[in-house]
Amino acid sequence: MILSWNGFNLDLASKTHIMGVLNITPDSFSDGGLYFDGQDAVRQAQFLIENGADILDIGGESTRPGAVALPLEEELRRTLPVIEAVSKSTSIPISIDTYKSEVARRALDAGASMVNDISGLRFDPAMPKVIAEHGVPVVVMHIKGTPKDMQEAPVYEALVPEILDYFRLSIRIAADAGIPEDLIIVDPGIGFGKNMGHNLEIIANLKEFTMLGRPVAIGVSRKTFIGKILGGAHPDSRLEGTAAAVTASILNGANIVRVHDVREMAKVARVADAIKRA
């Protein structure tokens, strides 16, 4: 499975690809405030790239549980200078993590080359057209509710089938706007309107999502469910738990893993890939 666009070629069948997380926020659940300064963010981007990131995912708005929407201009102020600086010195794809079409458009013009939309193309009706016009891939993620209310007792009648139906609609929305299906990546949205049981069920049944014929991305890195399993471990103390969840995800069909600890998870992915190939 090769993802090819605008000079980029990601052979997702050859290995699991590492999407390195760079949150330019003061309040993200795990690394909020660490790279809020533009220069610190650029340095961290280079660190992630040097240590094995295949894709860099840059976001300016926290979507942690309970988060409220960030004003457009502030999101642009945080992300655009970093994207402009990093895109001049790297050859890997830069993804803009946003659900706002204007942020996506400005970021793509500034040097980004992918969009990661936590809303699955639902929150902003103009988003699909922006992506189609730029001819770039999009990660469509499943979310139940919004970041502000998504963790208020989420309930499903049939978890995996409901998420599959959600993706089918996202793919149809994308197609109607002119986004080729071969540029769509699906992400079941660990922690986005799911409790711990839901998250574990998704990872255990991740192969179900491969039936859509699209690459599967997943973000388990430092998530709350890992902390609960480990007895309340702080996000900084969830490295081993993240490694276990990443391994399980890869063995169950993930093509892209979105992680904070790129250096460590790149090694984890190499071993998991070797096991999977065997």
SVG drawing of the C-alpha trace seen along z (x, -y; Angstrom):
<svg xmlns="http://www.w3.org/2000/svg" viewBox="-27 -36 46 52">
<polyline fill="none" stroke="black" stroke-width="0.4" points="0.0,0.0 1.7,-3.1 0.5,-6.6 1.8,-8.9 1.2,-12.6 3.0,-15.8 6.4,-14.2 5.9,-12.1 5.8,-8.3 5.1,-6.5 5.3,-2.7 3.1,-1.7 3.4,2.0 7.2,1.9 7.1,0.9 5.0,-0.9 5.4,-4.6 6.0,-6.9 4.0,-10.1 5.8,-12.3 3.6,-14.6 4.5,-18.2 1.9,-20.1 2.5,-23.9 0.1,-24.4 0.2,-25.4 -2.4,-22.8 -2.1,-19.5 -2.6,-16.6 0.9,-15.2 3.4,-17.8 1.5,-21.0 3.8,-24.0 7.0,-22.2 7.3,-23.5 5.0,-26.6 7.9,-28.8 8.5,-28.8 12.2,-28.2 11.7,-25.3 9.1,-23.8 11.4,-24.0 14.2,-22.3 11.8,-19.6 10.7,-19.0 14.3,-18.5 14.8,-16.1 11.8,-14.0 12.9,-13.9 16.5,-12.9 15.2,-10.2 12.9,-8.4 9.8,-10.3 8.4,-9.5 5.7,-12.2 5.6,-15.2 2.2,-16.1 2.0,-19.8 -1.0,-21.1 -1.8,-24.4 -5.0,-23.5 -5.4,-21.1 -8.1,-18.5 -7.7,-16.9 -11.0,-15.9 -12.8,-19.1 -10.9,-21.4 -12.7,-24.4 -12.2,-25.7 -9.2,-27.9 -9.7,-31.2 -8.6,-30.9 -6.0,-33.6 -4.3,-32.1 -4.1,-28.7 -2.6,-30.3 -0.1,-32.3 1.1,-29.2 1.5,-26.8 2.3,-28.8 5.8,-30.0 6.9,-26.6 5.6,-24.9 7.3,-27.5 10.6,-27.0 10.5,-23.2 9.3,-22.7 12.4,-24.5 14.8,-22.0 13.0,-18.6 11.9,-16.3 9.3,-14.3 5.6,-15.2 4.3,-17.7 0.7,-17.1 -1.4,-19.9 -3.5,-18.7 -6.7,-20.8 -10.4,-20.6 -10.6,-24.2 -10.5,-24.7 -8.8,-28.1 -6.0,-26.7 -5.6,-23.8 -5.5,-26.1 -2.9,-28.4 -0.8,-25.6 -0.8,-23.8 0.2,-27.0 3.0,-27.5 4.6,-24.1 2.4,-21.4 1.6,-18.4 -1.2,-16.5 -4.2,-17.2 -5.1,-15.3 -8.8,-16.1 -10.0,-14.8 -13.6,-15.4 -13.5,-13.1 -14.4,-16.0 -17.5,-16.8 -16.8,-20.0 -16.0,-22.4 -18.0,-21.8 -15.3,-23.7 -12.5,-21.3 -13.0,-18.6 -12.8,-21.2 -9.5,-22.7 -7.9,-19.2 -9.1,-18.4 -7.8,-21.6 -4.4,-20.9 -4.3,-17.2 -3.0,-16.0 -3.9,-13.1 -6.2,-13.4 -6.4,-11.4 -10.1,-11.1 -10.5,-10.3 -13.5,-9.1 -14.8,-11.2 -18.1,-10.9 -19.1,-14.4 -16.6,-17.2 -13.4,-17.6 -15.4,-19.6 -17.9,-16.8 -16.6,-13.6 -15.7,-11.9 -19.0,-12.4 -20.1,-8.8 -19.8,-7.7 -22.1,-4.8 -22.1,-2.6 -24.5,0.2 -21.9,1.8 -18.5,0.0 -16.5,1.3 -19.5,1.4 -20.5,-2.2 -17.0,-3.5 -16.8,-1.6 -20.1,-3.3 -18.6,-6.7 -15.6,-6.1 -17.8,-5.1 -19.6,-8.4 -16.3,-10.3 -15.0,-8.6 -18.2,-9.5 -17.9,-13.1 -14.3,-13.2 -15.2,-11.7 -18.1,-14.2 -15.5,-17.0 -13.1,-15.4 -10.6,-13.8 -9.3,-10.6 -10.0,-7.5 -6.4,-6.5 -5.4,-9.7 -7.6,-8.8 -6.3,-7.4 -8.6,-6.2 -8.0,-6.6 -10.4,-5.1 -9.7,-7.9 -8.4,-6.3 -9.7,-8.4 -12.0,-10.6 -15.4,-9.7 -14.3,-6.3 -13.8,-4.8 -11.0,-2.4 -13.0,0.7 -13.8,-0.9 -10.1,-1.8 -9.0,1.8 -11.7,3.2 -10.6,1.1 -6.9,2.1 -7.8,5.8 -10.1,5.6 -8.0,3.1 -7.9,5.6 -11.6,4.9 -10.8,1.4 -8.5,2.8 -11.6,4.1 -12.1,0.5 -9.0,0.9 -7.4,-2.3 -4.3,-2.8 -5.0,-2.7 -3.5,-5.2 -3.7,-5.1 -2.7,-7.3 -2.2,-5.4 0.8,-7.4 0.7,-8.3 -3.1,-8.0 -5.2,-8.0 -6.3,-4.4 -2.6,-3.4 -2.3,-5.4 -5.3,-3.7 -4.0,-0.2 -0.6,-1.2 -2.3,-2.5 -2.5,-6.2 0.9,-6.7 1.6,-10.3 1.8,-10.8 5.6,-11.1 5.6,-7.6 3.6,-5.8 6.5,-4.9 6.4,-1.1 2.6,-1.1 2.7,-3.0 5.3,-0.5 2.9,2.4 -0.1,0.6 1.9,-0.4 3.1,3.2 -0.4,4.6 -1.7,2.0 1.0,2.9 0.4,6.6 -3.3,6.0 -3.0,3.9 -1.9,0.3 0.1,-1.3 0.9,-4.6 1.4,-5.1 1.1,-8.7 3.6,-9.0 5.4,-11.5 8.4,-9.3 9.6,-8.9 13.1,-7.5 11.8,-4.8 8.7,-3.9 10.7,-3.7 12.6,-0.9 9.5,0.7 7.9,0.6 11.0,2.2 10.7,5.2 6.9,5.4 7.3,5.2 9.8,8.1 7.4,10.2 4.5,9.4 6.5,10.3 7.6,13.6"/>
</svg>
